[in-house]
Amino acid sequence: MTLKVKYADFNQITRSKTVPAPLPAIADLEEIISHLLVPIFPPRKGIRLLGVSLSSLERRSSGTEPQLRLAL
């Protein structure tokens, strides 16, 4: 999971966290995102873009699950 922050002055930072296994619930994803955001807020300068990306995703082998939603 990667958090990218682009500031108003066009500087940018990224923070990432790798988890050892697939996350079983959206709450787990939200918790990791919160931990990545804590050092950044409150921002000292304006933020023009805030993005979260997920990589190395795995597909479940049994049945189909509904897509999880982020409460933003």
Biopython code that builds the backbone (N, CA, C, O; Angstrom):
import numpy as np
from Bio.PDB.StructureBuilder import StructureBuilder

atoms = [
    (1, "MET", "N", (0.855, -1.140, 0.000)),
    (1, "MET", "CA", (0.000, 0.000, 0.000)),
    (1, "MET", "C", (0.914, 1.219, 0.000)),
    (1, "MET", "O", (1.877, 1.281, 0.764)),
    (2, "THR", "N", (0.606, 2.194, -0.866)),
    (2, "THR", "CA", (1.427, 3.394, -0.982)),
    (2, "THR", "C", (0.555, 4.631, -0.872)),
    (2, "THR", "O", (-0.504, 4.722, -1.493)),
    (3, "LEU", "N", (1.016, 5.581, -0.073)),
    (3, "LEU", "CA", (0.370, 6.873, 0.065)),
    (3, "LEU", "C", (1.254, 7.897, -0.638)),
    (3, "LEU", "O", (2.454, 7.966, -0.369)),
    (4, "LYS", "N", (0.678, 8.685, -1.529)),
    (4, "LYS", "CA", (1.420, 9.733, -2.217)),
    (4, "LYS", "C", (0.770, 11.067, -1.873)),
    (4, "LYS", "O", (-0.448, 11.226, -1.954)),
    (5, "VAL", "N", (1.621, 12.029, -1.483)),
    (5, "VAL", "CA", (1.153, 13.367, -1.146)),
    (5, "VAL", "C", (1.903, 14.356, -2.029)),
    (5, "VAL", "O", (3.134, 14.403, -2.027)),
    (6, "LYS", "N", (1.145, 15.143, -2.781)),
    (6, "LYS", "CA", (1.724, 16.215, -3.589)),
    (6, "LYS", "C", (1.289, 17.532, -2.964)),
    (6, "LYS", "O", (0.101, 17.802, -2.792)),
    (7, "TYR", "N", (2.285, 18.341, -2.629)),
    (7, "TYR", "CA", (2.022, 19.612, -1.966)),
    (7, "TYR", "C", (1.821, 20.737, -2.979)),
    (7, "TYR", "O", (2.156, 20.609, -4.156)),
    (8, "ALA", "N", (1.269, 21.834, -2.487)),
    (8, "ALA", "CA", (0.983, 22.991, -3.334)),
    (8, "ALA", "C", (2.245, 23.560, -3.975)),
    (8, "ALA", "O", (2.172, 24.152, -5.052)),
    (9, "ASP", "N", (3.408, 23.391, -3.328)),
    (9, "ASP", "CA", (4.667, 23.894, -3.886)),
    (9, "ASP", "C", (5.325, 22.886, -4.839)),
    (9, "ASP", "O", (6.480, 23.058, -5.227)),
    (10, "PHE", "N", (4.585, 21.833, -5.214)),
    (10, "PHE", "CA", (4.990, 20.794, -6.157)),
    (10, "PHE", "C", (6.029, 19.812, -5.613)),
    (10, "PHE", "O", (6.547, 18.990, -6.369)),
    (11, "ASN", "N", (6.337, 19.883, -4.332)),
    (11, "ASN", "CA", (7.111, 18.812, -3.705)),
    (11, "ASN", "C", (6.167, 17.644, -3.469)),
    (11, "ASN", "O", (4.952, 17.818, -3.367)),
    (12, "GLN", "N", (6.740, 16.461, -3.385)),
    (12, "GLN", "CA", (5.901, 15.305, -3.108)),
    (12, "GLN", "C", (6.647, 14.311, -2.240)),
    (12, "GLN", "O", (7.876, 14.249, -2.249)),
    (13, "ILE", "N", (5.876, 13.534, -1.487)),
    (13, "ILE", "CA", (6.427, 12.462, -0.661)),
    (13, "ILE", "C", (5.591, 11.210, -0.882)),
    (13, "ILE", "O", (4.428, 11.286, -1.277)),
    (14, "THR", "N", (6.187, 10.079, -0.626)),
    (14, "THR", "CA", (5.455, 8.814, -0.637)),
    (14, "THR", "C", (5.796, 8.051, 0.631)),
    (14, "THR", "O", (6.913, 8.120, 1.143)),
    (15, "ARG", "N", (4.826, 7.338, 1.112)),
    (15, "ARG", "CA", (4.988, 6.461, 2.275)),
    (15, "ARG", "C", (4.348, 5.138, 1.907)),
    (15, "ARG", "O", (3.296, 5.109, 1.267)),
    (16, "SER", "N", (4.977, 4.039, 2.308)),
    (16, "SER", "CA", (4.395, 2.741, 1.948)),
    (16, "SER", "C", (4.470, 1.774, 3.114)),
    (16, "SER", "O", (5.260, 1.934, 4.044)),
    (17, "LYS", "N", (3.628, 0.779, 3.028)),
    (17, "LYS", "CA", (3.549, -0.278, 4.039)),
    (17, "LYS", "C", (3.257, -1.582, 3.311)),
    (17, "LYS", "O", (2.330, -1.656, 2.503)),
    (18, "THR", "N", (4.033, -2.588, 3.592)),
    (18, "THR", "CA", (3.813, -3.916, 3.020)),
    (18, "THR", "C", (3.255, -4.820, 4.110)),
    (18, "THR", "O", (3.779, -4.863, 5.223)),
    (19, "VAL", "N", (2.210, -5.525, 3.789)),
    (19, "VAL", "CA", (1.617, -6.463, 4.749)),
    (19, "VAL", "C", (1.946, -7.884, 4.308)),
    (19, "VAL", "O", (2.045, -8.146, 3.110)),
    (20, "PRO", "N", (2.115, -8.800, 5.249)),
    (20, "PRO", "CA", (2.548, -10.161, 4.912)),
    (20, "PRO", "C", (1.464, -11.058, 4.305)),
    (20, "PRO", "O", (1.771, -12.095, 3.716)),
    (21, "ALA", "N", (0.202, -10.656, 4.450)),
    (21, "ALA", "CA", (-0.892, -11.504, 3.959)),
    (21, "ALA", "C", (-2.036, -10.610, 3.483)),
    (21, "ALA", "O", (-2.108, -9.441, 3.862)),
    (22, "PRO", "N", (-2.932, -11.154, 2.653)),
    (22, "PRO", "CA", (-4.092, -10.366, 2.217)),
    (22, "PRO", "C", (-4.907, -9.884, 3.410)),
    (22, "PRO", "O", (-5.018, -10.577, 4.421)),
    (23, "LEU", "N", (-5.472, -8.698, 3.284)),
    (23, "LEU", "CA", (-6.278, -8.129, 4.362)),
    (23, "LEU", "C", (-7.691, -8.703, 4.306)),
    (23, "LEU", "O", (-8.311, -8.718, 3.243)),
    (24, "PRO", "N", (-8.199, -9.172, 5.431)),
    (24, "PRO", "CA", (-9.522, -9.806, 5.431)),
    (24, "PRO", "C", (-10.690, -8.829, 5.432)),
    (24, "PRO", "O", (-11.808, -9.211, 5.084)),
    (25, "ALA", "N", (-10.453, -7.567, 5.820)),
    (25, "ALA", "CA", (-11.579, -6.633, 5.945)),
    (25, "ALA", "C", (-11.149, -5.221, 5.581)),
    (25, "ALA", "O", (-9.969, -4.879, 5.664)),
    (26, "ILE", "N", (-12.101, -4.416, 5.185)),
    (26, "ILE", "CA", (-11.846, -3.022, 4.831)),
    (26, "ILE", "C", (-11.301, -2.252, 6.032)),
    (26, "ILE", "O", (-10.511, -1.324, 5.859)),
    (27, "ALA", "N", (-11.706, -2.616, 7.228)),
    (27, "ALA", "CA", (-11.222, -1.940, 8.434)),
    (27, "ALA", "C", (-9.705, -2.061, 8.559)),
    (27, "ALA", "O", (-9.046, -1.135, 9.032)),
    (28, "ASP", "N", (-9.156, -3.181, 8.144)),
    (28, "ASP", "CA", (-7.701, -3.369, 8.184)),
    (28, "ASP", "C", (-7.007, -2.414, 7.219)),
    (28, "ASP", "O", (-5.969, -1.839, 7.546)),
    (29, "LEU", "N", (-7.574, -2.250, 6.052)),
    (29, "LEU", "CA", (-7.044, -1.325, 5.059)),
    (29, "LEU", "C", (-7.112, 0.105, 5.583)),
    (29, "LEU", "O", (-6.141, 0.854, 5.470)),
    (30, "GLU", "N", (-8.239, 0.485, 6.148)),
    (30, "GLU", "CA", (-8.403, 1.831, 6.690)),
    (30, "GLU", "C", (-7.418, 2.109, 7.816)),
    (30, "GLU", "O", (-6.910, 3.224, 7.935)),
    (31, "GLU", "N", (-7.147, 1.110, 8.638)),
    (31, "GLU", "CA", (-6.203, 1.280, 9.746)),
    (31, "GLU", "C", (-4.791, 1.556, 9.222)),
    (31, "GLU", "O", (-4.094, 2.426, 9.745)),
    (32, "ILE", "N", (-4.376, 0.828, 8.209)),
    (32, "ILE", "CA", (-3.041, 1.040, 7.638)),
    (32, "ILE", "C", (-2.951, 2.420, 6.999)),
    (32, "ILE", "O", (-1.951, 3.117, 7.172)),
    (33, "ILE", "N", (-3.971, 2.817, 6.271)),
    (33, "ILE", "CA", (-3.984, 4.143, 5.659)),
    (33, "ILE", "C", (-3.901, 5.223, 6.747)),
    (33, "ILE", "O", (-3.174, 6.204, 6.596)),
    (34, "SER", "N", (-4.634, 5.042, 7.822)),
    (34, "SER", "CA", (-4.594, 6.007, 8.929)),
    (34, "SER", "C", (-3.190, 6.136, 9.499)),
    (34, "SER", "O", (-2.734, 7.245, 9.779)),
    (35, "HIS", "N", (-2.499, 5.010, 9.675)),
    (35, "HIS", "CA", (-1.129, 5.039, 10.198)),
    (35, "HIS", "C", (-0.185, 5.763, 9.240)),
    (35, "HIS", "O", (0.744, 6.438, 9.682)),
    (36, "LEU", "N", (-0.413, 5.628, 7.943)),
    (36, "LEU", "CA", (0.416, 6.334, 6.971)),
    (36, "LEU", "C", (0.128, 7.835, 6.975)),
    (36, "LEU", "O", (1.018, 8.636, 6.687)),
    (37, "LEU", "N", (-1.102, 8.220, 7.296)),
    (37, "LEU", "CA", (-1.502, 9.626, 7.291)),
    (37, "LEU", "C", (-1.096, 10.384, 8.561)),
    (37, "LEU", "O", (-0.899, 11.598, 8.511)),
    (38, "VAL", "N", (-0.971, 9.699, 9.678)),
    (38, "VAL", "CA", (-0.719, 10.360, 10.968)),
    (38, "VAL", "C", (0.473, 11.318, 10.923)),
    (38, "VAL", "O", (0.332, 12.448, 11.388)),
    (39, "PRO", "N", (1.628, 10.939, 10.395)),
    (39, "PRO", "CA", (2.762, 11.868, 10.416)),
    (39, "PRO", "C", (2.588, 13.086, 9.497)),
    (39, "PRO", "O", (3.321, 14.066, 9.629)),
    (40, "ILE", "N", (1.646, 13.033, 8.588)),
    (40, "ILE", "CA", (1.471, 14.092, 7.596)),
    (40, "ILE", "C", (0.486, 15.161, 8.077)),
    (40, "ILE", "O", (0.569, 16.312, 7.649)),
    (41, "PHE", "N", (-0.447, 14.790, 8.964)),
    (41, "PHE", "CA", (-1.477, 15.725, 9.401)),
    (41, "PHE", "C", (-1.234, 16.170, 10.831)),
    (41, "PHE", "O", (-0.809, 15.367, 11.662)),
    (42, "PRO", "N", (-1.496, 17.436, 11.133)),
    (42, "PRO", "CA", (-1.979, 18.476, 10.231)),
    (42, "PRO", "C", (-0.851, 18.915, 9.294)),
    (42, "PRO", "O", (0.310, 18.980, 9.699)),
    (43, "PRO", "N", (-1.197, 19.215, 8.044)),
    (43, "PRO", "CA", (-0.161, 19.593, 7.071)),
    (43, "PRO", "C", (0.416, 20.974, 7.362)),
    (43, "PRO", "O", (-0.304, 21.887, 7.767)),
    (44, "ARG", "N", (1.728, 21.117, 7.150)),
    (44, "ARG", "CA", (2.388, 22.410, 7.352)),
    (44, "ARG", "C", (2.236, 23.306, 6.135)),
    (44, "ARG", "O", (2.422, 24.520, 6.222)),
    (45, "LYS", "N", (1.899, 22.706, 5.001)),
    (45, "LYS", "CA", (1.678, 23.476, 3.775)),
    (45, "LYS", "C", (0.533, 22.828, 3.013)),
    (45, "LYS", "O", (0.159, 21.693, 3.308)),
    (46, "GLY", "N", (-0.025, 23.529, 2.043)),
    (46, "GLY", "CA", (-1.181, 23.041, 1.312)),
    (46, "GLY", "C", (-0.910, 21.752, 0.553)),
    (46, "GLY", "O", (0.178, 21.554, 0.013)),
    (47, "ILE", "N", (-1.891, 20.895, 0.518)),
    (47, "ILE", "CA", (-1.817, 19.637, -0.222)),
    (47, "ILE", "C", (-2.707, 19.764, -1.445)),
    (47, "ILE", "O", (-3.875, 20.133, -1.329)),
    (48, "ARG", "N", (-2.155, 19.455, -2.633)),
    (48, "ARG", "CA", (-2.948, 19.542, -3.854)),
    (48, "ARG", "C", (-3.402, 18.175, -4.349)),
    (48, "ARG", "O", (-4.328, 18.090, -5.156)),
    (49, "LEU", "N", (-2.762, 17.100, -3.877)),
    (49, "LEU", "CA", (-3.170, 15.755, -4.279)),
    (49, "LEU", "C", (-2.795, 14.767, -3.186)),
    (49, "LEU", "O", (-1.689, 14.802, -2.646)),
    (50, "LEU", "N", (-3.724, 13.900, -2.877)),
    (50, "LEU", "CA", (-3.505, 12.853, -1.892)),
    (50, "LEU", "C", (-4.002, 11.563, -2.524)),
    (50, "LEU", "O", (-5.176, 11.459, -2.881)),
    (51, "GLY", "N", (-3.124, 10.584, -2.665)),
    (51, "GLY", "CA", (-3.520, 9.345, -3.327)),
    (51, "GLY", "C", (-3.071, 8.112, -2.570)),
    (51, "GLY", "O", (-2.037, 8.114, -1.903)),
    (52, "VAL", "N", (-3.859, 7.068, -2.684)),
    (52, "VAL", "CA", (-3.531, 5.765, -2.094)),
    (52, "VAL", "C", (-3.571, 4.741, -3.208)),
    (52, "VAL", "O", (-4.537, 4.687, -3.970)),
    (53, "SER", "N", (-2.536, 3.931, -3.311)),
    (53, "SER", "CA", (-2.534, 2.860, -4.307)),
    (53, "SER", "C", (-2.257, 1.527, -3.625)),
    (53, "SER", "O", (-1.549, 1.451, -2.621)),
    (54, "LEU", "N", (-2.832, 0.495, -4.195)),
    (54, "LEU", "CA", (-2.647, -0.868, -3.707)),
    (54, "LEU", "C", (-1.976, -1.666, -4.811)),
    (54, "LEU", "O", (-2.294, -1.492, -5.988)),
    (55, "SER", "N", (-1.056, -2.536, -4.441)),
    (55, "SER", "CA", (-0.373, -3.351, -5.442)),
    (55, "SER", "C", (-0.205, -4.773, -4.930)),
    (55, "SER", "O", (-0.425, -5.057, -3.753)),
    (56, "SER", "N", (0.188, -5.654, -5.830)),
    (56, "SER", "CA", (0.359, -7.078, -5.524)),
    (56, "SER", "C", (-0.921, -7.675, -4.947)),
    (56, "SER", "O", (-0.895, -8.405, -3.956)),
    (57, "LEU", "N", (-2.023, -7.350, -5.579)),
    (57, "LEU", "CA", (-3.318, -7.843, -5.118)),
    (57, "LEU", "C", (-3.488, -9.304, -5.485)),
    (57, "LEU", "O", (-2.969, -9.762, -6.503)),
    (58, "GLU", "N", (-4.211, -10.030, -4.661)),
    (58, "GLU", "CA", (-4.490, -11.440, -4.915)),
    (58, "GLU", "C", (-5.982, -11.638, -5.072)),
    (58, "GLU", "O", (-6.786, -10.987, -4.404)),
    (59, "ARG", "N", (-6.336, -12.532, -5.949)),
    (59, "ARG", "CA", (-7.741, -12.851, -6.164)),
    (59, "ARG", "C", (-8.118, -14.029, -5.270)),
    (59, "ARG", "O", (-7.361, -14.992, -5.143)),
    (60, "ARG", "N", (-9.274, -13.943, -4.663)),
    (60, "ARG", "CA", (-9.747, -15.066, -3.844)),
    (60, "ARG", "C", (-10.139, -16.212, -4.756)),
    (60, "ARG", "O", (-10.693, -15.997, -5.834)),
    (61, "SER", "N", (-9.854, -17.411, -4.328)),
    (61, "SER", "CA", (-10.126, -18.563, -5.174)),
    (61, "SER", "C", (-11.538, -19.115, -5.011)),
    (61, "SER", "O", (-12.019, -19.832, -5.889)),
    (62, "SER", "N", (-12.204, -18.800, -3.919)),
    (62, "SER", "CA", (-13.535, -19.363, -3.693)),
    (62, "SER", "C", (-14.616, -18.293, -3.810)),
    (62, "SER", "O", (-14.647, -17.351, -3.019)),
    (63, "GLY", "N", (-15.488, -18.435, -4.781)),
    (63, "GLY", "CA", (-16.633, -17.539, -4.928)),
    (63, "GLY", "C", (-16.247, -16.115, -5.281)),
    (63, "GLY", "O", (-15.071, -15.781, -5.422)),
    (64, "THR", "N", (-17.244, -15.307, -5.415)),
    (64, "THR", "CA", (-16.995, -13.906, -5.701)),
    (64, "THR", "C", (-17.431, -13.061, -4.519)),
    (64, "THR", "O", (-18.511, -13.266, -3.965)),
    (65, "GLU", "N", (-16.608, -12.131, -4.141)),
    (65, "GLU", "CA", (-16.879, -11.226, -3.034)),
    (65, "GLU", "C", (-17.240, -9.863, -3.610)),
    (65, "GLU", "O", (-16.731, -9.492, -4.667)),
    (66, "PRO", "N", (-18.103, -9.115, -2.941)),
    (66, "PRO", "CA", (-18.399, -7.763, -3.409)),
    (66, "PRO", "C", (-17.169, -6.874, -3.249)),
    (66, "PRO", "O", (-16.360, -7.081, -2.344)),
    (67, "GLN", "N", (-17.034, -5.892, -4.122)),
    (67, "GLN", "CA", (-15.915, -4.973, -4.035)),
    (67, "GLN", "C", (-16.067, -4.128, -2.791)),
    (67, "GLN", "O", (-17.164, -3.664, -2.478)),
    (68, "LEU", "N", (-14.955, -3.923, -2.069)),
    (68, "LEU", "CA", (-14.977, -3.120, -0.855)),
    (68, "LEU", "C", (-14.999, -1.649, -1.229)),
    (68, "LEU", "O", (-14.444, -1.254, -2.255)),
    (69, "ARG", "N", (-15.642, -0.834, -0.394)),
    (69, "ARG", "CA", (-15.712, 0.611, -0.628)),
    (69, "ARG", "C", (-14.913, 1.339, 0.449)),
    (69, "ARG", "O", (-14.897, 0.932, 1.610)),
    (70, "LEU", "N", (-14.258, 2.410, 0.049)),
    (70, "LEU", "CA", (-13.546, 3.260, 0.991)),
    (70, "LEU", "C", (-14.470, 4.412, 1.387)),
    (70, "LEU", "O", (-15.101, 5.031, 0.531)),
    (71, "ALA", "N", (-14.542, 4.688, 2.667)),
    (71, "ALA", "CA", (-15.372, 5.791, 3.145)),
    (71, "ALA", "C", (-14.523, 7.048, 3.180)),
    (71, "ALA", "O", (-13.912, 7.365, 4.200)),
    (72, "LEU", "N", (-14.487, 7.761, 2.066)),
    (72, "LEU", "CA", (-13.672, 8.993, 2.001)),
    (72, "LEU", "C", (-14.554, 10.205, 2.039)),
    (72, "LEU", "O", (-14.059, 11.331, 1.994)),
]
sb = StructureBuilder()
sb.init_structure("model")
sb.init_model(0)
sb.init_chain("A")
sb.init_seg("    ")
for serial, (resi, resn, name, xyz) in enumerate(atoms, 1):
    if name == "N":
        sb.init_residue(resn, " ", resi, " ")
    sb.init_atom(name, np.array(xyz, "f"), 0.0, 1.0, " ", f" {name:<3s}", serial, name[0])
structure = sb.get_structure()
